[in-house]
Amino acid sequence: MESAKLSKLYLKTYCYAPHEIDFIRANLQECYPFLEKMIVCEFDVNHTGMKRDFKFGNIKDNIPIELQDKLEYHQCSIYDHTVVAYNNEADIHNINEPVMRSWFTKLYNFSPNDIVISIDADEIIYGDKVEYIKKQVERYGIIGLKLRQFFYKKNYLWRNKDFTSPIATYYGLMNPPYPNNWRDFPRHTEEYVGGHFSWCMNAEEMVHKLHTYSHPQYRFCAKKDLLEDAIQNKKYPFDTDVDFDIEELDANDKRIPLSLRSN
């Protein structure tokens, strides 16, 4: 591959719920100076392959005007390329998610040496780590991204719990093949390059997510009262054997991305 200095940098993700607009804005604020484009896809199905309506037609209205020029939003009809798998986690992970995460490759003519940072919407990159990420791609070609794990609230840090699923890569090393999950590479950055803000939503949104996302085994938790108690008391109802050690950070703690701090 050519030097990363000659590469264009793309940030790509997909969205499904209104609370994710804050995360899209945050990533744009963090990464804007470095980006060619941030690519956001919305699909006509959820992870289970069930039909859904598009909800983000006016997404740019919720983004500061000075960031809008680098945001490209696409409504993508993929129903015929996925399967209905409400109770089949294997099909969700092996069929539906790879289609979702690689559909963007059908929308652009990338150069093989373009760099793509592939994230889910709730994975926020630290702006001051973008150059480090680019250098890691230049060195390794593909690199997993080590993120701090936050849970329930933007200042609830899960101690001793790293998250390494997102990747940064030269486009030509991941495409073809299609579909491809663009995720979970064994080598990852030594430094933290962002935060994963899992389940940072209200209890009603959590109930909806539990019926539409990739892990049907956790649907027994789709109860508003149970989830409100979990948020308030820092509990992890999905698996009581998990060591769920939450540190409540100051709202301006430097481990929180700058774009999500209180000021």
C-alpha positions, -999 to +999 in steps of 0.1 A: +000+000+000+011+036-006+019+058+024-010+068+046+001+104+039-014+100+004-046+083+016-080+098+021-095+091+055-131+079+058-151+072+090-180+048+083-208+036+105-245+028+105-274+040+126-308+028+138-320+049+167-324+087+175-301+086+205-272+079+180-274+113+165-253+126+195-227+100+187-226+109+150-221+146+160-194+137+185-174+117+160-177+145+134-165+170+160-136+148+170-124+138+136-135+166+113-101+181+104-088+147+093-117+133+073-126+132+037-161+121+047-181+104+075-203+078+059-235+070+077-259+043+064-294+036+076-311+004+066-347-008+060-342-037+084-328-041+119-303-066+129-329-094+131-338-088+095-372-074+104-385-045+083-382-010+097-389+026+085-362+051+078-360+076+106-331+099+098-341+118+066-334+151+083-302+140+101-282+170+090-307+193+107-293+179+140-257+184+131-239+218+135-237+235+102-199+238+102-197+199+103-224+191+077-202+192+046-183+161+057-214+140+066-229+117+039-260+099+049-275+071+029-309+053+031-301+017+020-326-010+011-311-043+020-341-064+029-336-088-001-299-093+010-306-103+046-326-130+064-353-128+091-335-141+122-353-128+153-342-158+173-312-169+152-281-152+165-258-171+141-277-158+111-276-123+125-239-124+130-230-144+099-254-128+073-271-096+084-243-078+102-217-084+075-242-070+048-248-040+070-212-033+078-200-036+042-229-021+022-210+012+021-185-004-004-213-004-030-218+034-026-183+048-034-153+042-056-126+041-030-089+039-038-071+007-024-049+030-002-078+050+013-080+045+050-114+035+065-121+036+102-150+012+107-171+018+138-205+012+152-224+044+160-217+043+197-179+040+193-163+075+195-128+082+183-106+106+202-097+134+179-061+136+192-056+100+183-065+101+147-029+107+135-018+078+157-044+055+141-032+065+106+004+057+115-007+023+129-025+016+096+006+026+077+027+002+098+003-028+099-023-024+072-051-034+094-054-026+131-080-031+158-088-001+179-087-003+217-115+017+233-124+024+268-157+008+277-185+031+290-219+017+300-254+033+306-241+068+310-213+088+292-194+091+325-199+055+337-165+039+329-163+001+332-130-005+349-106-031+335-129-037+305-114-028+271-133-030+238-114-038+206-139-046+179-137-016+156-109-014+131-089+009+109-076-004+076-065+003+041-096-002+020-079-026-004-070-050+024-107-055+033-126-053+001-131-077-017-146-099-003-182-088+001-200-092+025-173-085+051-178-076+087-151-049+088-145-058+125-126-078+151-090-080+140-067-098+165-039-071+166-051-038+182-036-005+192-016-004+224-030+031+232-066+039+239-080+057+208-116+063+219-146+051+239-174+026+234-207+040+249-227+009+253-264+012+262-261+049+268-299+055+263-330+056+284-348+024+295-375+026+268-349+027+241-331-002+258-363-023+256-366-015+219-330-024+213-333-057+231-360-067+206-341-056+175-304-062+180-279-090+177-282-109+210-316-126+214-304-144+245-307-111+265-343-104+257-353-116+291-340-082+303-365-062+281-383-048+311-384-011+318-383-014+356-354-038+356-334-016+333-341+016+352-329-001+384-298-014+366-289+022+354-296+038+388-277+011+408-250+002+383-261-034+379-255-057+349-287-078+346-276-096+314-252-119+333-249-116+371-216-135+370-199-106+351-176-083+372-194-051+365-171-025+382-183+010+373-163+042+381-185+073+379-162+099+363-164+137+365-182+150+335-150+166+322-127+137+328-101+134+301-110+098+294-143+110+280-140+122+244-138+160+244-170+162+223-190+145+250-177+163+280-200+188+297-181+219+285 
